[in-house]
């Protein structure tokens, strides 16, 4: 698979800590990813969720297909003001042309902050080879 996390993930401090076909896990610091009230920004949670789901979908499609996000939603249950949050993505559907993942983001105490679902299209690699 291609290496590197991309500029946005680097800027947000996202670190992948586990990758397998059935589970992708990453952490992200709250610091630097807050909204004006000092709470973890909901958009930051969505970036983490899309990162995890895209990695899982990309792993599923590799080497013939690459993943692009086509739908994502997020329900924010509570927020965090400090520490690390952890996202865990698990597959809901792993098909030939789409892959869908549930992503749960929790704080360091294990409290659920956000539940997200991402669907990725699996695009044929040869069609877009440069």
Secondary structure, 3 states (H helix, E strand, C coil): CCCCCCHHHHHHCCEEEEEECCEEEEEEECCCCECCCCCECHHHHHHHHHHHHHHHHHHHHCCCEEEEEEEEEEEECCCCCCCEEEEEEEEEEECCCEEEEEEEEECCCCCEEEEEEEEEEEEEHHHHCC
